[in-house]
């Protein structure tokens, strides 16, 4: 479901402010997602003008979970399914490299690529490679294992 227009992340994730660490989805398919997020001074995880590591990792996880989350929030005809509750969490992270922390006002672009996925009746376990950049500068690179379950 690639779309040249920005897509509201809230249609793909249960997260809401102050825990929402993605503004919009720039592109999404069944195995790739790209999002943007502008760091604001009122963000819960900003300290001394910088977004902290935990928020940078949460931004990556939320971006990645949109790939598999879409299967819970939309049916096969891409119609939104109402009143869905999904539990999701990071089951592990590998190869995490944080090059620097983003500053207030910077726009993060985070891209995730699905490496593998195991689908159960009401669950999805997946491995996704993710990178976050500001312009051409890499901020974060990681491999994230996610677990999502329909409640």
Number of C-alpha atoms within 10 A of each C-alpha: 9 13 11 9 10 14 17 14 22 15 16 22 23 17 14 11 9 10 15 18 26 27 20 18 27 20 18 22 16 14 16 22 22 22 27 24 18 18 22 17 16 11 18 14 19 18 13 9 16 19 22 17 16 10 18 20 22 17 23 28 26 27 31 30 25 27 22 25 22 19 16 21 22 16 11 7 6 11 9 16 12 8 7 12 13 17 12 20 15 17 13 11 16 12 10 14 13 16 12 14 15 23 20 18 13 16 17 23 24 29 24 29 19 21 14 12 16 10 11 9 7 11 17 19 18 21 22 24 21 24 20 27 19 16 11 8 10 17 20 22 22 20 23 26 22 22 20 21 17 15 9
